[in-house]
Amino acid sequence: MSEPIDLLATFIPNDGEFFRVKLALEIAIDEVVNEPGCLRYELTEASEDKLVLTERWASQEDLDKHSKGTALQDLNESLSALLAEPVKVEKL
């Protein structure tokens, strides 16, 4: 059995776009928490200049499926014009 995968995803909104970025993340969270293998997917830090999403996946296979899923594709599309820089994803 594989080890759980822990990630931090950091989002830096454009000036004035904090609430739109937060709303897009909240919509995605509602969908992603029901994906197979999702153990944690929650907003753990939010300020006007940064939002941090903490993720935990049961396996690399589950994370790979999430990475190709519609919820993440929809989120990326929603955020495409709202972020000051690309999302930074760190494996813990």
N, C-alpha and C positions, 0 to 999 in steps of 0.2 A: 504494500500500500504506500502511496506517495505522501509526502509531507504537504501540509497546507501551504499555500502561497499567500504571503502578505504584501500588499502594495500601498503606496501613498501616491495619489494623483493630485497635483497642484495646478490650480486654474488661476490665471491672472487676468481679471476683466479689464476691458478698455475703460477709460474714464466714463463714469455715468452709466455703466452697464452692469453693475454689481447685482441688482435685483433680477435682471433678465437672466444672468448666468445662474444665479441661485435657483430661480424657478425652473430652468431647464434641467439642472441637476436633480431637483426634487422630483420632477416628472420621471426622469430616468431611474432614480432610486426606487420609486414605486414599482417599476417594471423589473428591474434587475434583481431585486431581493427574492423574486420568485423563480429565478433561473436555477437549474440544477447545479449543485455544488457551491452556490453562493452562501457563505457563512457570515459575511459582514459586508455591507456596502452602505456606508453612512457618511454624511457630512460631519466632520469632526472639528473644523475650524472655519470661521467665516469672518472676514473683515472687509472693509471697502476695497482693499488692494489684493486680497488673496482668499481663495476658498480651497480647502483640503478635503479630499474624499479618502477615507480609509477603507480598503478592500481586503477581504480574506476569502480565498477560494480553496475548496477541498483538494483540488489537484490541478496540475498543469493542463490536463485535458479539459477540465471545466473552464479554466481561464481562457484557453484557446477557443472554445465554443463561444464564450462570452465576447471575445474579441472580434468574432465574425458575425455576431448576432445583430438583429435589427435594433434593439434598444440602444446599443452603443453607436451604431451607424446614425440613428436618429439624433442622438445627443451630439455627436460630432457635427452633424449638419446644422443643428440649432445653434451651436456655439461658434460656427465658422467665422462670423463677422463680429463676434462679441469679445474675443480674447485679444489681449495685447501681445501674447506670445504663445507658441505651441504648449499644449498640456505637458507637464513634466511628470513622468511616471517613474517612481523609484521602487525597486524590490527591496523589501526589508529582510 
